[in-house]
């Protein structure tokens, strides 16, 4: 197995596609084994080379806090779960102020996250305002609902350069979304020359290695330049509450496999929720977020899970990543 991991490492460094069967085999390792530890070491070594050893912060602002009739089984916003009442939207001025804060703290990306009911046109107006009022060398990301080629082009014209979108685990079963609609949106992103950020998510203990690899490869097939893994967060009162959560060790293992599987094609690998072992096993991107967060039972008035830019920078330094001084 050690020799096989070395082989996969070399293929990844050359930008070669790794067979599904090999990625599945790596995911089948006991996450506490010496082979898994070696896998993590090689993934971290690869991160140093293909990502320039740069640790990066992905900052996300949940703009509209409201219940959603789509009722995804893992999301706290589902109206059937009745976890909260009312609706709240951030004003443009509040968003700009938060963006200024995140940019000053060294965020590499700023994500404007909305429900699909916020509207692409409104999102584009907000993006233009953010670009105008907050200068800086940062990526502006849209994380919203489904859209076609025309809206994708309008998003790019508004100053958005990256879209976060995925085909999620359990799509069409744990969600009410149509798989073909999700895939069409992914195609619209690449057609508009927007960068695609795509995590394998939301992963729970019940998801098979085959499912994980299939969803991961779907992102690569659509040209994702940032990928990685997001573990499902247990929300009491949602249908998947009893399924439990991944262990930090298992999440780190999945991150290591996505790092090797992505190779040079997607140099940035993100882990969410943030985990120290996952960073030591190849993740060079972590997320700080605020506002409407589908992993929270109420609106976040500060940083979700008390994870802020300061803590992110500290963890990156401890994992040996380079960071710009702030």
C-alpha positions as CSV (number, residue, x, y, z in Angstrom):
1,X,0.0,0.0,0.0
2,X,2.9,2.4,0.7
3,X,4.2,1.8,-2.8
4,X,0.7,2.4,-4.2
5,X,0.4,5.7,-2.3
6,X,3.8,6.7,-3.7
7,X,2.6,5.8,-7.2
8,X,-0.6,7.8,-6.8
9,X,1.4,10.8,-5.5
10,X,3.6,10.8,-8.6
11,X,0.6,10.5,-10.9
12,X,-1.1,13.4,-9.0
13,X,2.0,15.5,-9.4
14,X,2.0,14.9,-13.1
15,X,-1.7,15.9,-13.3
16,X,-2.8,12.4,-14.3
17,X,-6.3,11.2,-13.6
18,X,-6.5,8.6,-10.8
19,X,-8.7,5.6,-11.4
20,X,-11.9,5.5,-9.3
21,X,-10.9,2.1,-8.0
22,X,-7.7,3.4,-6.5
23,X,-9.3,6.3,-4.8
24,X,-11.9,3.9,-3.3
25,X,-9.1,1.7,-2.1
26,X,-7.5,4.6,-0.3
27,X,-10.8,5.5,1.3
28,X,-11.1,2.0,2.5
29,X,-8.0,2.3,4.7
30,X,-8.5,2.4,8.4
31,X,-8.1,6.1,9.2
32,X,-6.1,5.2,12.3
33,X,-3.6,2.9,10.4
34,X,0.0,3.7,9.5
35,X,-0.9,3.5,5.9
36,X,-3.5,6.2,6.4
37,X,-0.9,8.3,8.2
38,X,1.4,7.9,5.3
39,X,-1.4,8.9,2.9
40,X,-1.9,12.1,4.9
41,X,1.8,12.9,4.8
42,X,2.0,12.5,1.1
43,X,-1.2,14.6,0.6
44,X,0.4,17.4,2.8
45,X,3.6,17.1,0.7
46,X,1.6,17.5,-2.5
47,X,-0.2,20.5,-1.1
48,X,3.2,22.2,-0.6
49,X,4.0,21.7,-4.2
50,X,0.7,22.3,-6.1
51,X,-0.7,25.0,-3.8
52,X,2.6,26.7,-3.3
53,X,2.3,25.9,0.4
54,X,-0.2,28.8,0.7
55,X,-2.9,28.6,3.4
56,X,-6.0,30.4,2.3
57,X,-9.2,31.7,4.0
58,X,-12.6,31.4,2.4
59,X,-15.0,33.9,4.0
60,X,-18.7,33.4,3.6
61,X,-21.6,35.7,4.4
62,X,-25.1,34.3,4.6
63,X,-27.2,37.2,3.4
64,X,-30.9,36.0,3.7
65,X,-32.1,34.1,6.7
66,X,-35.4,32.4,5.9
67,X,-37.1,29.1,5.9
68,X,-37.0,27.1,2.6
69,X,-39.8,24.9,1.1
70,X,-37.2,22.6,-0.5
71,X,-36.7,20.9,2.9
72,X,-33.3,19.3,2.3
73,X,-32.9,16.7,5.0
74,X,-29.5,18.1,6.3
75,X,-30.4,21.8,6.3
76,X,-31.7,23.8,9.2
77,X,-33.6,26.1,6.9
78,X,-36.2,23.5,5.9
79,X,-39.6,24.9,6.8
80,X,-40.9,21.5,7.8
81,X,-38.4,21.3,10.6
82,X,-39.8,24.5,12.2
83,X,-36.5,25.4,13.8
84,X,-36.9,29.1,13.5
85,X,-39.5,31.8,12.6
86,X,-39.3,35.0,10.8
87,X,-37.0,36.3,8.1
88,X,-34.0,38.6,8.1
89,X,-31.8,40.0,5.3
90,X,-28.6,41.8,5.6
91,X,-28.6,45.3,4.2
92,X,-26.1,46.1,1.4
93,X,-24.2,48.3,3.9
94,X,-23.9,45.5,6.4
95,X,-22.6,43.2,3.7
96,X,-20.0,45.7,2.5
97,X,-18.9,46.3,6.1
98,X,-18.4,42.6,6.7
99,X,-16.6,42.2,3.4
100,X,-14.2,45.0,4.4
101,X,-13.5,43.2,7.7
102,X,-12.8,39.8,6.0
103,X,-10.6,41.4,3.3
104,X,-8.6,43.3,6.0
105,X,-8.1,39.9,7.7
106,X,-6.6,38.4,4.5
107,X,-9.4,36.4,3.0
108,X,-8.6,35.0,-0.4
109,X,-12.3,34.7,-1.3
110,X,-15.4,36.5,-0.3
111,X,-18.6,34.5,-0.7
112,X,-22.1,36.0,-1.0
113,X,-24.3,33.1,0.0
114,X,-28.1,33.4,-0.6
115,X,-31.1,31.1,-0.8
116,X,-32.4,30.6,-4.3
117,X,-35.3,32.9,-3.5
118,X,-33.0,36.0,-3.1
119,X,-32.7,36.3,-6.9
120,X,-29.7,36.5,-9.2
121,X,-30.4,40.0,-10.3
122,X,-30.3,41.3,-6.7
123,X,-27.2,39.3,-6.1
124,X,-25.5,40.9,-9.1
125,X,-26.4,44.4,-8.0
126,X,-24.9,43.6,-4.6
127,X,-21.8,42.1,-6.2
128,X,-21.2,45.3,-8.2
129,X,-21.5,47.4,-5.0
130,X,-19.0,45.2,-3.2
131,X,-16.5,45.4,-6.0
132,X,-16.9,49.1,-6.2
133,X,-16.7,49.9,-2.5
134,X,-14.2,47.2,-1.3
135,X,-10.9,47.2,-3.3
136,X,-8.5,44.3,-2.9
137,X,-7.1,41.2,-4.5
138,X,-9.8,38.7,-3.5
139,X,-12.1,36.4,-5.4
140,X,-15.8,37.2,-5.3
141,X,-17.9,34.1,-5.0
142,X,-21.6,33.4,-5.6
143,X,-23.3,30.6,-3.7
144,X,-26.9,30.6,-4.7
145,X,-29.6,28.6,-6.5
146,X,-29.9,27.2,-10.0
147,X,-29.2,29.4,-13.0
148,X,-28.6,29.2,-16.7
149,X,-26.0,30.4,-19.2
150,X,-27.4,33.9,-19.5
151,X,-27.5,34.6,-15.8
152,X,-24.0,33.1,-15.4
153,X,-22.7,35.6,-17.9
154,X,-24.4,38.4,-16.1
155,X,-22.8,37.2,-12.8
156,X,-19.4,37.4,-14.4
157,X,-20.2,40.9,-15.8
158,X,-21.2,42.0,-12.2
159,X,-17.7,41.2,-10.9
160,X,-18.3,37.6,-9.7
161,X,-15.4,35.4,-10.7
162,X,-16.2,32.1,-8.9
163,X,-19.3,30.1,-8.2
164,X,-19.7,27.6,-5.4
165,X,-22.1,24.8,-6.6
166,X,-22.2,21.0,-6.2
167,X,-24.0,17.9,-7.0
168,X,-24.6,16.9,-3.4
169,X,-24.5,13.5,-1.8
170,X,-28.1,12.2,-1.8
171,X,-29.3,14.7,-4.4
172,X,-32.8,13.9,-5.3
173,X,-33.3,11.8,-2.2
174,X,-32.1,13.8,0.7
175,X,-33.0,16.9,-1.3
176,X,-35.9,17.8,-3.5
177,X,-33.6,19.2,-6.3
178,X,-33.5,17.6,-9.7
179,X,-30.0,16.1,-10.5
180,X,-30.2,17.3,-14.1
181,X,-30.9,20.8,-13.0
182,X,-27.8,20.8,-10.7
183,X,-25.7,19.4,-13.5
184,X,-27.0,22.1,-15.9
185,X,-26.0,24.8,-13.5
186,X,-22.5,23.3,-13.3
187,X,-22.3,23.4,-17.0
188,X,-23.4,27.0,-17.1
189,X,-20.6,28.0,-14.8
190,X,-17.9,26.6,-17.1
191,X,-19.6,28.0,-20.2
192,X,-19.5,31.5,-18.7
193,X,-15.7,31.1,-17.9
194,X,-16.4,31.3,-14.2
195,X,-14.2,29.4,-11.8
196,X,-16.0,26.5,-10.1
197,X,-15.6,25.7,-6.4
198,X,-17.1,22.3,-5.6
199,X,-16.9,20.3,-2.3
200,X,-18.0,16.7,-1.8
201,X,-20.8,17.4,0.6
202,X,-22.6,17.0,3.0
203,X,-20.7,13.8,4.0
204,X,-22.1,11.6,6.8
205,X,-20.9,8.2,8.1
206,X,-23.5,6.4,6.0
207,X,-22.1,7.5,2.6
208,X,-20.1,4.8,0.8
209,X,-16.7,5.3,-0.6
210,X,-18.1,4.7,-4.1
211,X,-20.6,7.6,-3.6
212,X,-17.9,9.9,-2.4
213,X,-15.7,9.2,-5.4
214,X,-18.5,9.6,-7.8
215,X,-19.5,13.0,-6.5
216,X,-15.8,14.1,-6.3
217,X,-15.2,13.1,-9.9
218,X,-18.3,15.0,-11.0
219,X,-16.7,18.2,-9.8
220,X,-13.5,17.5,-11.6
221,X,-15.4,16.6,-14.8
222,X,-16.9,20.1,-14.6
223,X,-13.6,21.8,-14.2
224,X,-13.5,22.6,-10.5
225,X,-10.4,24.6,-9.5
226,X,-11.2,24.2,-5.8
227,X,-12.5,21.1,-4.3
228,X,-12.3,19.1,-1.0
229,X,-14.9,17.9,1.5
230,X,-17.6,19.2,3.8
231,X,-18.8,17.0,6.6
232,X,-22.5,17.1,7.5
233,X,-23.1,18.9,10.8
234,X,-25.7,17.3,13.0
235,X,-28.8,19.5,13.4
236,X,-31.3,18.4,16.0
237,X,-34.8,18.2,14.6
238,X,-33.7,17.4,11.0
239,X,-34.4,14.0,9.3
240,X,-30.7,13.0,9.3
241,X,-30.1,13.8,13.0
242,X,-29.8,10.1,13.9
243,X,-27.2,9.4,11.2
244,X,-24.4,11.1,13.2
245,X,-21.3,12.8,12.0
246,X,-17.9,11.9,10.6
247,X,-15.0,11.7,12.9
248,X,-12.2,14.2,12.4
249,X,-9.9,11.3,11.4
250,X,-12.3,10.2,8.7
251,X,-12.7,13.7,7.3
252,X,-9.0,14.1,7.2
253,X,-8.7,10.9,5.3
254,X,-11.2,12.0,2.7
255,X,-9.4,15.3,2.4
256,X,-6.1,13.5,1.7
257,X,-7.8,11.4,-1.0
258,X,-9.3,14.4,-2.7
259,X,-5.9,16.1,-2.6
260,X,-4.3,13.2,-4.4
261,X,-7.3,12.8,-6.7
262,X,-7.3,16.4,-7.7
263,X,-3.6,16.6,-8.3
264,X,-2.6,19.7,-10.2
265,X,-6.0,20.2,-11.7
266,X,-7.6,21.6,-8.6
267,X,-4.7,23.0,-6.5
268,X,-6.8,24.4,-3.7
269,X,-8.4,21.8,-1.3
270,X,-10.9,23.0,1.3
271,X,-12.1,21.3,4.5
272,X,-15.3,22.3,6.2
273,X,-15.9,22.4,9.1
274,X,-12.3,23.3,9.7
275,X,-10.1,20.5,11.2
276,X,-6.5,20.6,12.2
277,X,-5.8,17.0,11.1
278,X,-7.4,17.7,7.7
279,X,-5.1,20.7,7.3
280,X,-2.1,18.5,8.2
281,X,-3.4,16.0,5.6
282,X,-3.6,18.3,2.6
283,X,-6.3,20.9,3.1
284,X,-5.0,24.4,2.4
285,X,-8.3,26.2,2.5
286,X,-10.7,26.7,5.5
287,X,-13.9,28.6,5.8
288,X,-15.0,31.3,8.2
289,X,-18.6,32.3,8.0
290,X,-21.3,34.4,9.4
291,X,-25.0,35.3,9.0
292,X,-27.4,32.7,7.7
293,X,-25.7,29.4,8.0
294,X,-27.5,26.2,7.1
295,X,-25.4,24.3,9.7
296,X,-26.8,26.5,12.5
297,X,-30.1,26.5,14.3
298,X,-30.2,30.3,14.4
299,X,-28.6,33.2,12.6
300,X,-25.0,33.7,13.5
301,X,-24.3,37.2,14.9
302,X,-20.6,36.5,14.9
303,X,-18.4,33.8,13.5
304,X,-20.0,30.4,13.1
305,X,-18.8,27.8,15.6
306,X,-16.5,30.6,17.0
307,X,-14.0,29.9,14.2
308,X,-12.6,33.2,13.0
309,X,-9.7,34.4,10.8
310,X,-7.3,34.7,13.7
311,X,-7.9,31.0,14.6
312,X,-7.6,30.0,10.9
313,X,-4.2,31.7,10.6
314,X,-3.0,30.1,13.8
315,X,-4.0,26.6,12.6
316,X,-2.4,27.2,9.2
317,X,0.9,28.2,10.8
318,X,0.8,25.2,13.1
319,X,0.2,23.0,10.0
320,X,3.3,24.6,8.3
321,X,1.5,26.7,5.7
322,X,2.8,30.1,4.5
323,X,0.5,33.1,5.1
324,X,0.8,36.8,4.2
325,X,1.4,39.0,7.2
326,X,-1.7,41.0,8.4
